[in-house]
Amino acid sequence: GRTRDDRGPREPVFYSPGQMEIHVGRGEGAVKGRSDTGPFTWHNSFEDDTLTDTLLHQHARKCYLEKWDVLQKIQLSTFRFDQRFDPSSSNVKNLSNFVQSLVNSEVFRDVFKDIIPGGAAVRNIERIPCNVMNMAVYDALGSCGVIRPNGAIVMCQEQLLDNGVVVESELKRALFDPDSDAYQAVDHGEFINHLMEMFVLGGRFCQYEDDFVIYSAVVKDFYKSLISVVKDSSNALHISSAVYRIVEDGLFPATPGSPWNRFYIIVDADKRQVHCLYFPRHNQTW
């Protein structure tokens, strides 16, 4: 990897994203019980420390997150809830009540007390598609001039886009520049690509990578740790998690108005568990 002024040697990396299958835990059927729209009761989860240690404290990954200026700002937490919640049948009001009850809960405030002010209102909730089962989704980048056969990212002349992103590679163009020929090769709505965009853009002082496999590996690790996969009666696997993005300036007091703020809640209704992924980021032009 390198910054503009740091172009030292890089280690060789073998590139085979299409072979990087995502294997995750499998659940059973939906939890039985009465439907409840709230109030919801929230608790800390025993998986919280495990998730943080797995994703943020593993040495090699931690070094990359530090290099990308992500580690100091990212927050990962897991919470449990007692009442039944069915994302597939919840209307806007029920979903809002669910998320607001989480943000208002004592356990959430204890974790985010130095980041999010108490009483923050949640009004803008977006459902994020989450259907990708392996990293082959990025194979198309190799055929449209973004990734070389050896995994190296194709570089380009540095340019400031209208959305505030400084691009120095065709990968950033594919992710952030709608005028790029490769922009259509990426499904920008899918949750896995939200993660890719978050890490490739990084923080304000991000030092970018030359090899795509590094980004791909970190994204894969986060994705498979945050989502749940279940096997249905025909033994087919499908993703059971529901992913939502919360966009509220009140939740980002340090970076209000930035389009690159990210707060996702990933709901596993079977386990009655929620993962929270929070990353505030200034607009690069500020």
MIDOSE-1310 file (N, C-alpha, C; in nm, 2 decimals, decimal comma, always signed):
residues 286
grtr	+0,08/-0,12/+0,00/+0,00/+0,00/+0,00/+0,09/+0,12/+0,00; +0,02/+0,24/-0,02/+0,11/+0,36/-0,02/+0,02/+0,48/-0,01; +0,08/+0,59/+0,03/+0,02/+0,72/+0,02/+0,08/+0,78/-0,10; +0,04/+0,91/-0,12/+0,10/+0,98/-0,24/+0,25/+0,98/-0,23
ddrg	+0,30/+0,99/-0,11/+0,45/+1,01/-0,09/+0,52/+0,89/-0,04; +0,44/+0,78/-0,02/+0,50/+0,66/+0,03/+0,48/+0,54/-0,07; +0,57/+0,52/-0,15/+0,56/+0,42/-0,26/+0,66/+0,31/-0,24; +0,67/+0,25/-0,12/+0,77/+0,15/-0,09/+0,73/+0,02/-0,15
prep	+0,82/-0,09/-0,13/+0,79/-0,22/-0,19/+0,67/-0,28/-0,13; +0,61/-0,37/-0,20/+0,49/-0,44/-0,16/+0,51/-0,59/-0,16; +0,44/-0,66/-0,08/+0,45/-0,81/-0,07/+0,37/-0,87/-0,18; +0,41/-0,98/-0,24/+0,33/-1,04/-0,34/+0,21/-1,10/-0,29
vfys	+0,10/-1,09/-0,36/-0,03/-1,14/-0,32/-0,09/-1,23/-0,43; -0,14/-1,34/-0,40/-0,21/-1,42/-0,50/-0,35/-1,39/-0,50; -0,41/-1,37/-0,62/-0,54/-1,32/-0,64/-0,63/-1,42/-0,70; -0,74/-1,46/-0,62/-0,84/-1,55/-0,67/-0,97/-1,52/-0,60
pgqm	-1,03/-1,40/-0,62/-1,15/-1,37/-0,54/-1,27/-1,46/-0,57; -1,28/-1,52/-0,69/-1,39/-1,60/-0,71/-1,39/-1,73/-0,64; -1,27/-1,77/-0,58/-1,26/-1,89/-0,51/-1,28/-1,87/-0,36; -1,30/-1,75/-0,32/-1,31/-1,71/-0,18/-1,45/-1,73/-0,13
eihv	-1,50/-1,85/-0,11/-1,63/-1,87/-0,07/-1,66/-1,82/+0,07; -1,78/-1,78/+0,10/-1,81/-1,73/+0,23/-1,89/-1,84/+0,30; -1,83/-1,89/+0,41/-1,89/-2,00/+0,49/-1,92/-1,94/+0,63; -2,05/-1,94/+0,66/-2,09/-1,88/+0,79/-2,18/-1,98/+0,87
grge	-2,21/-1,94/+0,99/-2,29/-2,03/+1,08/-2,43/-2,05/+1,02; -2,49/-2,16/+1,06/-2,62/-2,19/+1,01/-2,72/-2,20/+1,12; -2,84/-2,14/+1,11/-2,94/-2,14/+1,21/-3,05/-2,24/+1,18; -3,15/-2,25/+1,26/-3,26/-2,33/+1,24/-3,38/-2,25/+1,18
gavk	-3,50/-2,29/+1,22/-3,61/-2,21/+1,17/-3,63/-2,08/+1,25; -3,74/-2,01/+1,22/-3,76/-1,88/+1,29/-3,81/-1,92/+1,43; -3,77/-1,82/+1,52/-3,81/-1,84/+1,66/-3,96/-1,84/+1,67; -4,02/-1,93/+1,75/-4,16/-1,94/+1,77/-4,20/-1,84/+1,88
grsd	-4,32/-1,80/+1,87/-4,37/-1,71/+1,98/-4,46/-1,60/+1,92; -4,52/-1,52/+2,01/-4,61/-1,42/+1,97/-4,54/-1,31/+1,90; -4,61/-1,24/+1,81/-4,55/-1,13/+1,74/-4,56/-1,01/+1,84; -4,46/-0,93/+1,85/-4,46/-0,82/+1,94/-4,39/-0,70/+1,87
tgpf	-4,46/-0,59/+1,87/-4,41/-0,47/+1,81/-4,34/-0,38/+1,92; -4,32/-0,43/+2,04/-4,26/-0,35/+2,14/-4,35/-0,33/+2,26; -4,29/-0,26/+2,37/-4,15/-0,22/+2,37/-4,06/-0,34/+2,38; -3,94/-0,31/+2,32/-3,84/-0,42/+2,32/-3,74/-0,40/+2,44
twhn	-3,70/-0,52/+2,49/-3,60/-0,52/+2,60/-3,47/-0,56/+2,55; -3,37/-0,48/+2,58/-3,23/-0,50/+2,52/-3,13/-0,54/+2,62; -3,03/-0,62/+2,58/-2,93/-0,67/+2,67/-2,80/-0,67/+2,59; -2,69/-0,67/+2,67/-2,56/-0,70/+2,60/-2,55/-0,84/+2,56
sfed	-2,48/-0,87/+2,46/-2,46/-1,00/+2,40/-2,33/-1,06/+2,44; -2,33/-1,19/+2,47/-2,20/-1,26/+2,50/-2,11/-1,26/+2,38; -2,17/-1,24/+2,26/-2,09/-1,24/+2,13/-2,01/-1,11/+2,11; -2,04/-1,01/+2,19/-1,99/-0,87/+2,16/-1,84/-0,87/+2,16
dtlt	-1,77/-0,93/+2,27/-1,63/-0,93/+2,27/-1,57/-1,02/+2,17; -1,64/-1,13/+2,14/-1,59/-1,22/+2,03/-1,58/-1,15/+1,90; -1,69/-1,08/+1,86/-1,70/-1,01/+1,74/-1,59/-0,90/+1,73; -1,57/-0,83/+1,83/-1,47/-0,72/+1,83/-1,33/-0,78/+1,82
dtll	-1,30/-0,88/+1,90/-1,17/-0,95/+1,89/-1,14/-1,01/+1,75; -1,24/-1,07/+1,70/-1,23/-1,13/+1,57/-1,20/-1,03/+1,46; -1,27/-0,92/+1,45/-1,27/-0,83/+1,34/-1,17/-0,72/+1,36; -1,15/-0,67/+1,48/-1,07/-0,55/+1,51/-0,93/-0,58/+1,57
hqha	-0,91/-0,69/+1,63/-0,79/-0,71/+1,71/-0,70/-0,82/+1,65; -0,74/-0,89/+1,55/-0,65/-0,98/+1,48/-0,54/-0,90/+1,42; -0,41/-0,94/+1,44/-0,30/-0,85/+1,41/-0,30/-0,79/+1,27; -0,30/-0,88/+1,17/-0,28/-0,83/+1,03/-0,40/-0,74/+0,99
rkcy	-0,52/-0,78/+1,03/-0,64/-0,70/+0,99/-0,63/-0,56/+1,07; -0,59/-0,57/+1,19/-0,58/-0,44/+1,27/-0,49/-0,35/+1,21; -0,38/-0,40/+1,15/-0,28/-0,31/+1,09/-0,34/-0,25/+0,96; -0,42/-0,32/+0,89/-0,48/-0,26/+0,77/-0,58/-0,15/+0,81
lekw	-0,66/-0,18/+0,91/-0,76/-0,09/+0,96/-0,70/+0,04/+1,01; -0,58/+0,03/+1,08/-0,51/+0,15/+1,12/-0,45/+0,22/+1,00; -0,40/+0,15/+0,90/-0,35/+0,21/+0,78/-0,45/+0,29/+0,70; -0,58/+0,24/+0,70/-0,69/+0,30/+0,63/-0,76/+0,41/+0,71
dvlq	-0,70/+0,43/+0,83/-0,76/+0,53/+0,92/-0,91/+0,50/+0,96; -0,93/+0,37/+0,99/-1,06/+0,32/+1,02/-1,07/+0,28/+1,17; -0,96/+0,22/+1,22/-0,97/+0,16/+1,35/-1,01/+0,25/+1,46; -0,96/+0,37/+1,46/-0,99/+0,46/+1,58/-1,14/+0,51/+1,58
kiql	-1,21/+0,50/+1,47/-1,35/+0,55/+1,47/-1,45/+0,44/+1,46; -1,42/+0,33/+1,41/-1,52/+0,23/+1,39/-1,57/+0,17/+1,52; -1,69/+0,14/+1,53/-1,75/+0,08/+1,66/-1,83/-0,04/+1,62; -1,80/-0,15/+1,68/-1,88/-0,28/+1,66/-1,94/-0,32/+1,79
stfr	-2,07/-0,35/+1,79/-2,13/-0,40/+1,92/-2,24/-0,49/+1,88; -2,27/-0,58/+1,97/-2,38/-0,68/+1,95/-2,48/-0,67/+2,07; -2,61/-0,67/+2,04/-2,71/-0,66/+2,15/-2,81/-0,77/+2,12; -2,88/-0,82/+2,23/-2,99/-0,91/+2,22/-3,12/-0,84/+2,26
fdqr	-3,23/-0,89/+2,20/-3,36/-0,84/+2,24/-3,45/-0,96/+2,27; -3,55/-0,93/+2,36/-3,64/-1,04/+2,41/-3,76/-1,07/+2,33; -3,82/-0,97/+2,27/-3,94/-0,99/+2,20/-3,92/-1,04/+2,06; -4,02/-1,10/+2,00/-4,01/-1,15/+1,86/-4,02/-1,03/+1,77
fdps	-3,94/-1,03/+1,66/-3,94/-0,93/+1,56/-3,92/-1,00/+1,43; -4,01/-0,97/+1,33/-4,00/-1,03/+1,20/-3,98/-0,92/+1,10; -3,85/-0,90/+1,05/-3,83/-0,79/+0,95/-3,91/-0,80/+0,83; -3,94/-0,92/+0,79/-4,01/-0,94/+0,66/-4,16/-0,89/+0,66
ssnv	-4,22/-0,88/+0,78/-4,35/-0,84/+0,79/-4,37/-0,71/+0,87; -4,26/-0,64/+0,91/-4,27/-0,52/+0,99/-4,30/-0,40/+0,90; -4,39/-0,32/+0,94/-4,42/-0,19/+0,86/-4,32/-0,09/+0,91; -4,33/+0,03/+0,85/-4,24/+0,14/+0,88/-4,24/+0,18/+1,03
knls	-4,36/+0,18/+1,08/-4,38/+0,22/+1,22/-4,31/+0,12/+1,32; -4,34/-0,01/+1,29/-4,28/-0,11/+1,38/-4,13/-0,11/+1,37; -4,08/-0,09/+1,25/-3,93/-0,09/+1,23/-3,87/+0,03/+1,30; -3,94/+0,14/+1,29/-3,89/+0,26/+1,36/-3,89/+0,24/+1,51
nfvq	-4,00/+0,18/+1,56/-4,00/+0,16/+1,70/-3,89/+0,06/+1,75; -3,86/-0,04/+1,67/-3,76/-0,13/+1,70/-3,62/-0,06/+1,71; -3,59/+0,01/+1,61/-3,46/+0,08/+1,60/-3,45/+0,19/+1,71; -3,56/+0,26/+1,73/-3,55/+0,37/+1,83/-3,54/+0,31/+1,97
slvn	-3,60/+0,20/+1,99/-3,59/+0,13/+2,13/-3,45/+0,09/+2,15; -3,38/+0,04/+2,04/-3,24/+0,01/+2,06/-3,15/+0,13/+2,09; -3,17/+0,24/+2,02/-3,09/+0,36/+2,04/-3,12/+0,42/+2,18; -3,24/+0,40/+2,23/-3,28/+0,46/+2,36/-3,24/+0,37/+2,48
sevf	-3,20/+0,24/+2,45/-3,18/+0,14/+2,55/-3,05/+0,18/+2,63; -3,05/+0,14/+2,76/-2,94/+0,17/+2,85/-2,81/+0,10/+2,80; -2,82/-0,02/+2,75/-2,70/-0,09/+2,70/-2,64/-0,03/+2,58; -2,72/+0,03/+2,49/-2,67/+0,10/+2,37/-2,61/+0,23/+2,42
rdvf	-2,67/+0,30/+2,51/-2,62/+0,43/+2,55/-2,48/+0,41/+2,63; -2,47/+0,30/+2,70/-2,34/+0,27/+2,77/-2,23/+0,25/+2,67; -2,26/+0,19/+2,56/-2,15/+0,17/+2,45/-2,12/+0,29/+2,38; -2,23/+0,37/+2,34/-2,21/+0,48/+2,25/-2,22/+0,62/+2,32
kdii	-2,20/+0,62/+2,46/-2,22/+0,74/+2,53/-2,13/+0,85/+2,49; -2,01/+0,82/+2,45/-1,91/+0,92/+2,41/-1,91/+0,95/+2,26; -2,01/+0,89/+2,19/-2,02/+0,91/+2,05/-2,15/+0,97/+2,00; -2,26/+0,91/+2,05/-2,39/+0,96/+2,01/-2,46/+1,02/+2,13
pgga	-2,52/+1,14/+2,12/-2,59/+1,20/+2,23/-2,71/+1,13/+2,27; -2,75/+1,12/+2,39/-2,87/+1,06/+2,44/-2,99/+1,12/+2,38; -3,10/+1,04/+2,35/-3,22/+1,10/+2,30/-3,22/+1,12/+2,15; -3,12/+1,08/+2,08/-3,11/+1,10/+1,93/-3,23/+1,03/+1,87
avrn	-3,30/+1,10/+1,78/-3,42/+1,05/+1,71/-3,38/+0,97/+1,59; -3,45/+0,87/+1,56/-3,42/+0,79/+1,44/-3,55/+0,80/+1,35; -3,53/+0,86/+1,23/-3,64/+0,87/+1,14/-3,61/+0,82/+1,00; -3,48/+0,81/+0,96/-3,45/+0,77/+0,82/-3,38/+0,63/+0,83
ieri	-3,45/+0,53/+0,79/-3,40/+0,39/+0,80/-3,42/+0,33/+0,66; -3,30/+0,28/+0,60/-3,30/+0,23/+0,47/-3,27/+0,08/+0,47; -3,35/+0,00/+0,41/-3,33/-0,15/+0,40/-3,22/-0,17/+0,30; -3,11/-0,24/+0,33/-3,00/-0,27/+0,24/-3,01/-0,41/+0,19
pcnv	-3,01/-0,44/+0,06/-3,01/-0,57/+0,01/-2,89/-0,65/+0,06; -2,91/-0,78/+0,09/-2,80/-0,86/+0,14/-2,82/-1,00/+0,08; -2,77/-1,03/-0,04/-2,79/-1,16/-0,10/-2,67/-1,23/-0,15; -2,55/-1,16/-0,14/-2,43/-1,22/-0,20/-2,38/-1,33/-0,11
mnma	-2,34/-1,44/-0,17/-2,29/-1,56/-0,10/-2,14/-1,59/-0,12; -2,07/-1,52/-0,21/-1,93/-1,54/-0,22/-1,87/-1,42/-0,29; -1,74/-1,42/-0,29/-1,66/-1,30/-0,34/-1,65/-1,30/-0,50; -1,71/-1,39/-0,57/-1,71/-1,39/-0,71/-1,79/-1,27/-0,77
vyda	-1,86/-1,20/-0,68/-1,93/-1,08/-0,72/-1,84/-0,98/-0,78; -1,71/-0,99/-0,74/-1,61/-0,89/-0,79/-1,53/-0,94/-0,90; -1,56/-1,06/-0,96/-1,48/-1,11/-1,07/-1,49/-1,01/-1,19; -1,60/-0,95/-1,21/-1,62/-0,86/-1,32/-1,52/-0,75/-1,33
lgsc	-1,46/-0,71/-1,21/-1,36/-0,60/-1,21/-1,24/-0,64/-1,28; -1,21/-0,77/-1,30/-1,09/-0,81/-1,38/-1,11/-0,79/-1,53; -1,23/-0,78/-1,58/-1,25/-0,78/-1,72/-1,29/-0,64/-1,77; -1,29/-0,54/-1,68/-1,33/-0,40/-1,72/-1,22/-0,30/-1,68
gvir	-1,09/-0,35/-1,67/-0,98/-0,26/-1,66/-0,96/-0,20/-1,52; -1,01/-0,27/-1,42/-1,00/-0,22/-1,28/-0,89/-0,30/-1,20; -0,89/-0,44/-1,22/-0,80/-0,52/-1,15/-0,72/-0,60/-1,26; -0,58/-0,60/-1,24/-0,50/-0,68/-1,33/-0,50/-0,83/-1,29
pnga	-0,46/-0,92/-1,39/-0,46/-1,06/-1,36/-0,39/-1,10/-1,23; -0,29/-1,03/-1,19/-0,21/-1,06/-1,07/-0,28/-1,00/-0,94; -0,39/-0,93/-0,96/-0,46/-0,87/-0,84/-0,42/-0,72/-0,82; -0,33/-0,67/-0,90/-0,29/-0,53/-0,88/-0,40/-0,44/-0,92
ivmc	-0,43/-0,33/-0,85/-0,53/-0,24/-0,88/-0,47/-0,14/-0,99; -0,55/-0,11/-1,09/-0,50/-0,02/-1,20/-0,51/+0,12/-1,15; -0,40/+0,19/-1,15/-0,40/+0,33/-1,10/-0,44/+0,43/-1,21; -0,48/+0,55/-1,18/-0,51/+0,65/-1,27/-0,47/+0,79/-1,22
qeql	-0,48/+0,89/-1,31/-0,45/+1,02/-1,26/-0,54/+1,07/-1,15; -0,49/+1,13/-1,05/-0,57/+1,17/-0,94/-0,67/+1,28/-0,98; -0,79/+1,26/-0,92/-0,90/+1,35/-0,96/-0,99/+1,37/-0,84; -1,04/+1,49/-0,82/-1,15/+1,51/-0,72/-1,28/+1,50/-0,78
ldng	-1,37/+1,41/-0,74/-1,50/+1,40/-0,79/-1,60/+1,50/-0,73; -1,71/+1,51/-0,79/-1,81/+1,61/-0,74/-1,86/+1,57/-0,60; -1,86/+1,44/-0,57/-1,91/+1,39/-0,44/-1,80/+1,40/-0,33; -1,69/+1,46/-0,36/-1,59/+1,48/-0,26/-1,48/+1,38/-0,25
vvve	-1,49/+1,27/-0,33/-1,40/+1,16/-0,32/-1,28/+1,19/-0,41; -1,16/+1,17/-0,36/-1,04/+1,18/-0,44/-1,00/+1,05/-0,49; -1,00/+1,03/-0,63/-0,98/+0,90/-0,68/-0,83/+0,90/-0,74; -0,76/+0,79/-0,71/-0,63/+0,77/-0,77/-0,62/+0,63/-0,83
selk	-0,73/+0,56/-0,84/-0,73/+0,43/-0,89/-0,86/+0,40/-0,97; -0,86/+0,30/-1,06/-0,98/+0,26/-1,13/-1,08/+0,19/-1,03; -1,03/+0,13/-0,92/-1,12/+0,07/-0,82/-1,21/+0,18/-0,76; -1,15/+0,29/-0,72/-1,23/+0,40/-0,66/-1,32/+0,46/-0,77
ralf	-1,28/+0,46/-0,89/-1,37/+0,51/-1,00/-1,49/+0,41/-1,01; -1,47/+0,28/-1,00/-1,58/+0,19/-1,01/-1,67/+0,20/-0,90; -1,62/+0,23/-0,78/-1,70/+0,24/-0,66/-1,77/+0,38/-0,64; -1,71/+0,48/-0,69/-1,76/+0,62/-0,65/-1,79/+0,71/-0,77
dpds	-1,75/+0,67/-0,89/-1,77/+0,76/-1,00/-1,87/+0,71/-1,10; -2,00/+0,76/-1,10/-2,10/+0,71/-1,19/-2,07/+0,72/-1,34; -1,97/+0,81/-1,37/-1,93/+0,83/-1,51/-1,82/+0,72/-1,55; -1,78/+0,64/-1,46/-1,68/+0,54/-1,49/-1,74/+0,43/-1,57
dayq	-1,67/+0,37/-1,67/-1,72/+0,26/-1,75/-1,74/+0,14/-1,66; -1,67/+0,13/-1,55/-1,67/+0,01/-1,46/-1,77/+0,03/-1,35; -1,84/+0,14/-1,34/-1,93/+0,17/-1,23/-2,05/+0,06/-1,24; -2,09/+0,02/-1,36/-2,20/-0,07/-1,37/-2,16/-0,21/-1,33
avdh	-2,03/-0,24/-1,32/-1,99/-0,37/-1,29/-2,01/-0,41/-1,14; -2,04/-0,31/-1,06/-2,06/-0,33/-0,92/-2,20/-0,31/-0,88; -2,26/-0,39/-0,80/-2,39/-0,38/-0,74/-2,38/-0,29/-0,62; -2,40/-0,16/-0,64/-2,38/-0,06/-0,53/-2,48/-0,07/-0,42
gefi	-2,59/-0,14/-0,44/-2,69/-0,15/-0,33/-2,66/-0,26/-0,23; -2,59/-0,36/-0,27/-2,56/-0,48/-0,18/-2,48/-0,44/-0,06; -2,51/-0,50/+0,05/-2,44/-0,47/+0,18/-2,29/-0,50/+0,16; -2,25/-0,60/+0,09/-2,11/-0,63/+0,08/-2,04/-0,52/+0,01
nhlm	-2,10/-0,45/-0,08/-2,04/-0,34/-0,15/-2,03/-0,22/-0,06; -2,13/-0,20/+0,03/-2,12/-0,09/+0,13/-1,99/-0,11/+0,21; -1,96/-0,23/+0,25/-1,84/-0,26/+0,32/-1,72/-0,23/+0,24; -1,72/-0,27/+0,11/-1,61/-0,24/+0,02/-1,58/-0,09/+0,01
emfv	-1,69/-0,02/-0,01/-1,68/+0,13/-0,02/-1,62/+0,19/+0,10; -1,67/+0,14/+0,22/-1,62/+0,19/+0,35/-1,47/+0,18/+0,36; -1,42/+0,06/+0,33/-1,28/+0,03/+0,36/-1,19/+0,09/+0,25; -1,24/+0,09/+0,12/-1,15/+0,15/+0,02/-1,14/+0,30/+0,04
lggr	-1,25/+0,37/+0,08/-1,25/+0,51/+0,10/-1,17/+0,54/+0,23; -1,19/+0,45/+0,33/-1,13/+0,47/+0,46/-1,16/+0,60/+0,53; -1,07/+0,64/+0,62/-1,08/+0,77/+0,69/-1,02/+0,88/+0,61; -1,01/+1,00/+0,68/-0,95/+1,11/+0,61/-0,80/+1,10/+0,58
fcqy	-0,73/+1,02/+0,65/-0,59/+1,00/+0,63/-0,56/+0,86/+0,58; -0,65/+0,80/+0,50/-0,63/+0,67/+0,45/-0,51/+0,65/+0,36; -0,43/+0,55/+0,39/-0,33/+0,51/+0,29/-0,38/+0,39/+0,21; -0,39/+0,40/+0,09/-0,46/+0,30/+0,01/-0,37/+0,19/-0,03
eddf	-0,44/+0,08/-0,08/-0,37/-0,04/-0,12/-0,35/-0,05/-0,27; -0,24/-0,13/-0,31/-0,22/-0,16/-0,45/-0,28/-0,29/-0,49; -0,31/-0,37/-0,40/-0,36/-0,51/-0,43/-0,50/-0,53/-0,38; -0,59/-0,56/-0,48/-0,73/-0,58/-0,44/-0,76/-0,69/-0,34
viys	-0,68/-0,79/-0,35/-0,71/-0,91/-0,26/-0,71/-0,87/-0,11; -0,63/-0,76/-0,08/-0,63/-0,72/+0,06/-0,76/-0,66/+0,10; -0,82/-0,57/+0,02/-0,95/-0,52/+0,05/-1,06/-0,64/+0,05; -1,04/-0,73/-0,05/-1,14/-0,84/-0,06/-1,14/-0,93/+0,06
avvk	-1,02/-0,95/+0,12/-1,01/-1,04/+0,23/-1,07/-0,98/+0,36; -1,05/-0,85/+0,38/-1,10/-0,78/+0,49/-1,26/-0,77/+0,48; -1,30/-0,73/+0,36/-1,45/-0,73/+0,34/-1,51/-0,86/+0,37; -1,45/-0,97/+0,32/-1,51/-1,10/+0,34/-1,51/-1,14/+0,49
dfyk	-1,41/-1,10/+0,56/-1,41/-1,14/+0,70/-1,52/-1,06/+0,78; -1,54/-0,93/+0,75/-1,65/-0,86/+0,81/-1,78/-0,91/+0,77; -1,80/-0,94/+0,64/-1,93/-0,98/+0,59/-1,97/-1,11/+0,65; -1,89/-1,21/+0,65/-1,92/-1,34/+0,70/-1,94/-1,34/+0,86
slis	-1,88/-1,25/+0,93/-1,90/-1,24/+1,07/-2,03/-1,16/+1,11; -2,08/-1,08/+1,02/-2,19/-0,99/+1,05/-2,32/-1,05/+1,01; -2,32/-1,14/+0,91/-2,45/-1,19/+0,85/-2,47/-1,34/+0,90; -2,59/-1,39/+0,89/-2,62/-1,52/+0,93/-2,68/-1,60/+0,80
vvkd	-2,64/-1,72/+0,79/-2,69/-1,80/+0,68/-2,76/-1,92/+0,74; -2,88/-1,96/+0,68/-2,96/-2,07/+0,73/-2,98/-2,17/+0,61; -3,01/-2,29/+0,65/-3,04/-2,40/+0,55/-3,19/-2,42/+0,56; -3,26/-2,42/+0,44/-3,40/-2,44/+0,44/-3,43/-2,59/+0,43
ssna	-3,56/-2,62/+0,41/-3,60/-2,76/+0,41/-3,54/-2,84/+0,29; -3,50/-2,77/+0,19/-3,44/-2,83/+0,07/-3,29/-2,83/+0,07; -3,24/-2,79/+0,19/-3,09/-2,79/+0,21/-3,02/-2,68/+0,13; -3,10/-2,58/+0,08/-3,04/-2,47/+0,01/-3,01/-2,36/+0,12
lhis	-2,90/-2,30/+0,10/-2,85/-2,19/+0,19/-2,90/-2,06/+0,15; -2,94/-1,98/+0,24/-2,98/-1,84/+0,21/-2,95/-1,75/+0,33; -2,93/-1,62/+0,31/-2,90/-1,53/+0,41/-3,03/-1,49/+0,49; -3,02/-1,50/+0,62/-3,14/-1,47/+0,70/-3,13/-1,34/+0,77
savy	-3,02/-1,27/+0,76/-3,01/-1,14/+0,83/-3,08/-1,03/+0,75; -3,13/-0,94/+0,82/-3,19/-0,82/+0,76/-3,09/-0,70/+0,79; -3,05/-0,62/+0,69/-2,96/-0,51/+0,71/-3,03/-0,38/+0,69; -3,00/-0,29/+0,78/-3,06/-0,15/+0,77/-2,95/-0,05/+0,79
rive	-2,96/+0,06/+0,71/-2,87/+0,17/+0,73/-2,95/+0,29/+0,79; -2,89/+0,35/+0,90/-2,96/+0,46/+0,96/-2,88/+0,59/+0,93; -2,96/+0,68/+0,87/-2,90/+0,81/+0,83/-2,96/+0,92/+0,90; -2,90/+0,96/+1,01/-2,95/+1,07/+1,09/-2,83/+1,16/+1,14
dglf	-2,84/+1,29/+1,11/-2,73/+1,38/+1,16/-2,71/+1,37/+1,31; -2,82/+1,35/+1,38/-2,82/+1,34/+1,53/-2,73/+1,22/+1,58; -2,71/+1,12/+1,49/-2,63/+1,01/+1,53/-2,48/+1,03/+1,50; -2,45/+1,14/+1,43/-2,32/+1,17/+1,39/-2,28/+1,31/+1,42
patp	-2,28/+1,34/+1,55/-2,25/+1,48/+1,59/-2,12/+1,54/+1,55; -2,02/+1,45/+1,53/-1,89/+1,50/+1,49/-1,88/+1,52/+1,34; -1,97/+1,46/+1,26/-1,96/+1,46/+1,11/-2,09/+1,48/+1,05; -2,17/+1,58/+1,10/-2,31/+1,60/+1,04/-2,31/+1,63/+0,89
gspw	-2,40/+1,57/+0,82/-2,42/+1,60/+0,68/-2,33/+1,53/+0,59; -2,24/+1,45/+0,64/-2,15/+1,38/+0,55/-2,21/+1,26/+0,49; -2,21/+1,24/+0,35/-2,27/+1,12/+0,29/-2,19/+1,00/+0,32; -2,08/+1,00/+0,38/-1,99/+0,89/+0,41/-2,01/+0,84/+0,55
nrfy	-2,09/+0,90/+0,63/-2,13/+0,84/+0,76/-2,19/+0,71/+0,74; -2,16/+0,61/+0,83/-2,22/+0,48/+0,82/-2,26/+0,42/+0,95; -2,39/+0,39/+0,96/-2,44/+0,32/+1,08/-2,54/+0,21/+1,03; -2,50/+0,09/+1,05/-2,58/-0,03/+1,00/-2,62/-0,11/+1,12
iivd	-2,74/-0,16/+1,12/-2,78/-0,26/+1,22/-2,82/-0,39/+1,14; -2,76/-0,50/+1,18/-2,78/-0,63/+1,11/-2,86/-0,72/+1,20; -2,98/-0,74/+1,17/-3,07/-0,81/+1,26/-3,08/-0,96/+1,22; -3,05/-1,04/+1,32/-3,08/-1,19/+1,31/-3,20/-1,22/+1,40
adkr	-3,31/-1,23/+1,34/-3,44/-1,24/+1,41/-3,45/-1,38/+1,48; -3,38/-1,48/+1,42/-3,38/-1,62/+1,48/-3,31/-1,62/+1,61; -3,20/-1,55/+1,62/-3,12/-1,54/+1,74/-3,17/-1,43/+1,83; -3,26/-1,34/+1,78/-3,30/-1,22/+1,85/-3,17/-1,14/+1,89
qvhc	-3,10/-1,11/+1,79/-2,97/-1,05/+1,81/-2,94/-0,94/+1,70; -2,88/-0,83/+1,74/-2,85/-0,72/+1,64/-2,70/-0,69/+1,65; -2,63/-0,69/+1,54/-2,49/-0,63/+1,53/-2,51/-0,49/+1,48; -2,43/-0,40/+1,55/-2,42/-0,26/+1,51/-2,28/-0,23/+1,46
lyfp	-2,28/-0,17/+1,34/-2,15/-0,12/+1,28/-2,16/+0,02/+1,25; -2,08/+0,10/+1,32/-2,09/+0,25/+1,32/-1,95/+0,30/+1,28; -1,95/+0,39/+1,18/-1,83/+0,46/+1,13/-1,86/+0,60/+1,08; -1,82/+0,70/+1,16/-1,84/+0,84/+1,11/-1,73/+0,88/+1,03
rhnq	-1,75/+0,96/+0,92/-1,65/+1,00/+0,83/-1,68/+1,14/+0,77; -1,58/+1,23/+0,79/-1,60/+1,36/+0,72/-1,60/+1,35/+0,57; -1,67/+1,44/+0,51/-1,66/+1,45/+0,36/-1,52/+1,50/+0,33; -1,46/+1,44/+0,23/-1,32/+1,46/+0,20/-1,29/+1,61/+0,16
tw	-1,40/+1,68/+0,11/-1,37/+1,82/+0,07/-1,37/+1,91/+0,19; -1,41/+1,87/+0,31/-1,42/+1,96/+0,42/-1,28/+1,99/+0,47
